[in-house]
Amino acid sequence: MELIIQLIAGAIGGNAAGAVLKNLNLGPLLNSVLGVIGGGLGGQILGMMGAGGMAAGGMAAGGGMDMGSIIASLASGGVGGGALMAIVGVVKNMMEKS
């Protein structure tokens, strides 16, 4: 469940970064795809570092996700998605200039 939240948050983060960073915007489809990839990767990396996902509380005693893990998944997915979209946008712009 956390991975799904991270992927959706990544897509939102990628499109939000594209809206804010107009010069790096790659269009809604590519922003979303890169956001999903970045959201999944970002969530997994932060989870391994102990900053998100299961390491932040993961499953509550009742078997469901607790609010802390949902927020951590949203944040890590959104940041990861926005970051990957921005990195690819910078690389694309650098390649166009040369």
N, C-alpha and C positions, 0 to 999 in steps of 0.2 A: 504494500500500500504506500509506503514511504517513497518508493521509486516512482510510482505513478504521480504522486504529488510533486516530486522534484522535476519530472519531465514536463508536466503542465506549467509549473512555475518557471521553468527554463524557457518555454515558448513565450510566456508572458514577458519574462525578463529580456529576451532577445528582441521582441517587438518594441518594448519600452525603450531599450537602449537605442534602437533604430530611430524611434521618434525623437529622442532627445539629441542624439548625435547625427544630425541630418547628413553630414558629409561622409559618414560611415554606413549609412543606411543601405542595405542590400536588397530591399523589397520585402514585402510581407512573407512570402513563401520561404525565401532563404533565411530571413531573420528567424522564422519559426523553427526551421529544420536545425539551424545552428544552435538556437536556444534550447531545443530538446536535447541535443547532444551535449551541450555545455551544462545543462541542468543535471543530467544524469551523471556526467563526469564530476562536476563540482560537488554534488551531493555525496558521491562515493568517496572522493578525496577528503572532504571535510569529515565524513563519517569515520574514515581510517585515522584521522588526526584526533578524533574524539570530540569534534565540535558539532556534530549533527547526527541525525538519524538514530540508529539504535544506541549509539554511545551517549546520546543526550537523554535517554530515558526509554526510547523505543516503545515497548508495549507496557501498558498499564497492568495492574494486577488483575483486572477483569478480562484481559485478553485484547482489549481495544487500544488504540493509540492514544497517548495522552497529549494534552495541548502543547506541551513543550516540544515534543518530537514533531508535531505538525508544523509548528512555527519554524523550527530548525530546518525542516525539509523545504518549506516555502522559501525561506531566506537563502539557503544554500543553492537550491535550484534556480531561483531568480538571479542571484549574483553570478552563478556559473554560466547561465544562459546569456546574460548580458555581456559578460566578460569575453566569452568565445566569439560572439557576434562582433564585438568591437575589435578583437584581435584580427579576425578575418577581414574586417573592413579596412583596417590599417594596412594589412599586407596587400590587399587588392589595390588600394590607392597608391601604395609604393610601386607596385608592379606597373600600374598605368602611367606613372610619371617617368619610368625608365624606358 
